[in-house]
Amino acid sequence: MSLNDFFYEEGCRALQFENDDRQPLKRLEKWVNQDSNVSTITEDDLRHDNLEDWLHQRKTYKVPQELNRQNAIGLRLLIGSENYAEGLTMPCTRQTLDNIIGVLQLPRSYPVDIAMSQYVPAQLQRIATPTGVNIGIMCQSPKFMESFLTLALSYDPAQNITSGFLTYRANKGNNGPLDHLLSDLKGAVLHAPHPMLLPLLILRRGCYWLQTHHDYIEQNLRNIQRETGQMKNYFLKADGKETLPQFIDFNDIHTRVVEEHVQISNSISDFVEQLSAVSLHALYKIRDEPGTETITKLHHEDLRYFTLQS
């Protein structure tokens, strides 16, 4: 058994799987013609009995006819979601996950990365395939608003295709973060095939999560300051007298301060900081990889600007 296979088995032992494949997956595909910039977007449910055809690009899952296959570059993304309250469960059976990872040439360490880590800023791997070497990418966000997502990608320079599996876990009905991420992805039409686009869009969302999180904490701390008189110079009656409550429950105040400290020291800021550094490094590392000349045409600087500045 190879080291990659060992990690794979260890990761699968730490995961839970569905007993059957009744739950439908989704697929999102974006194709771009390099010469004309003509693009197509497809997003729909994918029944498990059609999964094999989708994985191997057979029947109705080939490159759209309106695009020249020789000049088409694309993103093929499989999406699954699970109820976070049920634990770390993959939205498919173990056999299906084996098949997805094998056909899409995803990193073999994918299961152990998502099972053993609180979050993964981004990891790059070189994956040997029958047609050459793919670039594998792993990314997992920390939990935010009772949700988190995991991403495994593989870029095939020989076909100019990035394939991936995106899983999302949240409390039932809380699909906001996933919907926002997919909306961002649909808006980046010309950059869709770039293997670093999705990690950078996750970074973009992480920055938004962090700002929202800090605004929430700031408001809570201001309420505590107001109640304890620490902002007395800002809250005076017309006659100059302080407007403070007659009784202050300092046990309650202490509990709330501790809770806010825990919120400040969570992993979101660490994730954003590390993903920023890793992503910028990865952009230039991918540019210098053999066989990535087509992706280089997508202008790394433009992609960096789109994700980090908008």
C-alpha positions in Angstrom: 0.0 0.0 0.0 1.4 3.4 -1.0 1.5 6.3 1.5 -1.3 8.1 -0.4 -3.4 5.0 -0.2 -2.7 4.8 3.5 -3.8 8.4 4.1 -6.9 7.8 2.0 -8.0 4.8 4.0 -7.3 6.6 7.3 -9.4 9.5 6.2 -12.3 7.4 5.1 -12.3 5.6 8.4 -12.8 9.0 10.1 -15.7 9.9 7.8 -19.3 8.9 7.6 -21.0 7.9 4.4 -24.5 7.6 3.1 -25.9 4.1 3.0 -27.1 4.6 -0.5 -27.0 7.1 -3.3 -30.5 8.4 -3.2 -29.6 12.0 -2.5 -29.0 13.8 -5.8 -25.8 15.7 -6.4 -25.6 18.9 -8.5 -23.3 19.7 -11.3 -22.0 23.1 -12.5 -20.1 23.4 -15.7 -18.5 26.4 -17.4 -16.9 26.2 -20.8 -15.0 29.0 -22.6 -13.8 29.1 -26.2 -10.3 30.5 -26.0 -10.5 32.3 -29.4 -13.9 33.8 -29.3 -14.5 34.0 -25.5 -17.9 32.4 -26.2 -19.0 30.7 -22.9 -21.7 28.4 -21.6 -22.9 27.7 -18.1 -24.9 24.6 -17.0 -26.2 24.0 -13.5 -28.7 21.3 -12.6 -29.3 18.2 -10.5 -27.3 15.1 -11.4 -28.9 11.8 -10.6 -26.6 9.1 -9.4 -27.5 6.8 -12.3 -26.1 9.5 -14.6 -22.9 10.2 -12.5 -20.8 7.7 -14.5 -21.6 9.4 -17.8 -20.9 12.8 -16.3 -17.6 11.7 -14.9 -16.4 10.3 -18.2 -18.0 13.0 -20.3 -20.3 10.7 -22.2 -23.7 11.1 -23.9 -25.2 14.5 -23.1 -22.3 15.5 -20.8 -19.7 16.3 -23.5 -18.4 19.7 -24.4 -21.3 21.8 -25.7 -21.6 21.7 -29.5 -21.5 25.4 -29.9 -17.9 25.4 -28.6 -14.9 24.0 -30.6 -13.6 21.2 -28.4 -10.0 21.9 -29.5 -10.2 25.5 -28.3 -12.5 24.9 -25.2 -11.3 25.1 -21.6 -13.7 24.4 -18.8 -14.6 23.8 -15.2 -16.6 20.7 -14.3 -17.8 20.9 -10.7 -19.7 18.3 -8.7 -21.6 19.7 -5.7 -23.0 17.8 -2.7 -24.5 19.1 0.6 -25.2 17.6 3.9 -26.9 18.5 7.2 -24.1 19.6 9.6 -26.0 18.4 12.6 -25.6 14.8 11.4 -21.8 15.0 11.7 -19.1 14.9 9.1 -21.0 12.8 6.5 -20.2 12.6 2.8 -23.2 13.1 0.5 -22.6 9.8 -1.1 -21.5 6.2 -0.4 -17.8 5.2 0.0 -17.8 3.5 -3.3 -19.1 6.6 -5.1 -16.4 8.7 -3.4 -13.8 6.2 -4.6 -15.1 6.6 -8.1 -15.2 10.4 -8.1 -11.7 10.7 -6.7 -10.3 8.1 -9.2 -12.0 9.4 -12.4 -11.5 13.1 -11.7 -7.9 12.5 -10.5 -8.5 14.4 -7.2 -5.8 14.3 -4.5 -5.8 11.0 -2.7 -5.2 12.7 0.6 -8.5 14.4 0.3 -10.5 12.3 2.8 -7.9 12.6 5.6 -7.4 16.4 4.9 -11.1 17.1 5.5 -11.6 14.6 8.3 -8.5 15.4 10.4 -8.2 19.2 10.0 -10.3 22.1 11.3 -9.6 23.9 8.1 -7.2 23.7 5.2 -6.1 27.1 3.7 -5.0 25.5 0.4 -2.8 22.6 -0.6 -1.2 22.0 -4.0 -0.2 18.5 -5.2 1.3 17.1 -8.4 -0.8 14.1 -9.5 0.6 11.6 -11.9 -2.0 10.5 -14.6 -1.8 8.4 -17.8 -1.7 11.6 -19.9 0.8 13.5 -17.8 0.7 15.4 -14.5 -2.3 17.1 -13.0 -2.3 19.9 -10.4 -4.4 18.9 -7.4 -5.8 21.5 -5.0 -7.5 21.0 -1.6 -9.2 23.7 0.5 -11.6 23.6 3.5 -13.0 26.6 5.3 -13.5 26.8 9.1 -17.1 26.7 10.4 -18.9 29.9 10.1 -22.6 30.5 10.9 -22.8 26.7 11.5 -21.6 25.9 8.0 -18.4 25.1 6.2 -17.3 23.8 2.8 -14.7 21.6 1.4 -13.1 21.6 -2.1 -11.0 19.2 -4.0 -9.8 20.1 -7.5 -7.7 18.7 -10.3 -6.4 20.7 -13.3 -5.5 18.6 -16.4 -3.2 20.7 -18.6 -3.6 18.1 -21.4 -7.4 18.8 -21.7 -7.4 22.3 -20.2 -10.1 21.2 -17.8 -10.4 21.8 -14.1 -12.6 19.1 -12.4 -13.7 19.1 -8.7 -15.9 18.0 -5.9 -17.4 20.7 -3.6 -19.2 19.6 -0.5 -21.1 21.9 1.8 -22.3 21.2 5.3 -24.7 23.4 7.2 -27.7 23.4 9.5 -30.8 22.5 7.5 -31.9 25.2 5.1 -28.8 27.4 5.6 -27.4 27.5 2.1 -26.6 31.2 2.0 -22.7 30.8 1.9 -22.9 28.2 -0.8 -25.3 30.2 -2.9 -23.1 33.3 -2.6 -20.0 31.3 -3.6 -21.7 29.8 -6.7 -23.0 33.2 -7.6 -19.5 34.6 -7.5 -18.3 31.7 -9.7 -21.0 32.3 -12.3 -19.9 35.9 -12.5 -16.3 35.0 -13.3 -17.0 33.5 -16.7 -13.6 33.9 -18.5 -11.6 32.8 -15.4 -13.7 29.7 -14.6 -11.3 27.0 -15.8 -8.4 28.4 -13.7 -7.7 25.9 -10.9 -7.2 28.7 -8.3 -10.4 30.5 -9.1 -12.6 28.6 -6.5 -10.0 28.8 -3.7 -9.7 32.6 -4.3 -13.4 33.0 -4.3 -13.5 31.1 -1.0 -10.9 33.6 0.2 -13.1 36.5 -1.1 -16.1 35.1 0.9 -13.8 34.5 3.9 -12.9 38.2 3.9 -16.7 39.0 3.9 -17.4 36.5 6.7 -14.6 38.1 8.7 -15.9 41.6 8.3 -19.4 40.5 9.2 -18.1 38.7 12.2 -16.1 41.7 13.4 -19.1 44.0 13.0 -21.2 41.6 15.1 -18.5 41.4 17.9 -18.0 45.2 17.8 -21.7 45.8 18.4 -21.7 43.4 21.3 -18.7 45.0 22.9 -20.2 48.4 22.5 -23.3 47.2 24.3 -21.2 46.0 27.2 -19.3 49.3 27.4 -22.5 51.2 27.4 -24.0 49.0 30.2 -20.9 49.3 32.4 -20.3 53.0 32.0 -17.2 52.8 29.9 -18.8 55.0 27.2 -20.4 57.4 29.7 -19.0 60.5 27.9 -21.0 59.5 24.8 -24.3 58.8 26.5 -25.5 61.8 28.5 -28.8 63.4 29.1 -29.5 66.9 28.1 -28.7 68.1 31.6 -25.3 66.4 31.4 -26.1 63.5 33.8 -25.1 60.0 32.9 -27.7 57.5 31.6 -26.6 54.3 33.3 -28.7 51.5 34.7 -29.1 51.5 38.5 -28.0 47.8 38.7 -25.2 46.2 36.7 -24.9 42.4 36.8 -21.1 42.0 36.5 -21.4 38.2 36.4 -23.4 38.4 33.3 -21.0 41.1 31.9 -18.0 38.8 32.6 -19.7 35.9 30.8 -20.4 38.0 27.8 -16.8 39.4 27.6 -15.5 35.8 27.7 -17.8 34.8 25.0 -16.8 37.6 22.8 -13.1 36.8 23.4 -13.8 33.3 22.2 -15.4 34.7 19.1 -12.5 37.0 18.4 -10.0 34.1 18.7 -11.8 31.7 16.4 -10.2 30.3 13.2 -11.7 32.6 10.6 -9.0 35.3 10.7 -6.2 32.7 10.7 -7.9 31.0 7.7 -8.2 34.2 5.7 -4.6 35.2 6.5 -3.1 31.8 5.6 -5.3 31.4 2.5 -4.3 34.8 1.2 -0.6 33.9 1.4 -0.9 30.4 0.0 -3.2 31.5 -2.9 -0.9 34.2 -4.1 2.0 31.8 -4.0 0.0 29.1 -5.8 -1.0 31.5 -8.6 2.7 31.9 -9.6 3.6 28.3 -8.9 0.8 27.1 -11.3 2.0 29.6 -13.9 5.5 28.1 -13.9 4.2 24.5 -14.1 4.9 22.7 -17.4 1.8 22.5 -19.6 -0.1 25.4 -18.1 0.5 27.8 -21.0 -3.2 27.9 -21.8 -4.1 28.8 -18.2 -1.4 31.5 -18.2 -3.4 33.2 -21.0 -6.1 33.8 -18.4 -3.9 36.5 -16.9 -3.0 35.7 -13.3 -2.9 39.4 -12.4 -6.5 39.9 -13.7 -7.6 36.9 -11.7 -5.9 38.2 -8.5 -7.5 41.6 -9.0 -11.0 40.1 -9.6 -11.0 38.0 -6.4 -9.1 40.2 -4.0 -10.1 43.7 -4.9 -13.7 43.5 -5.9 
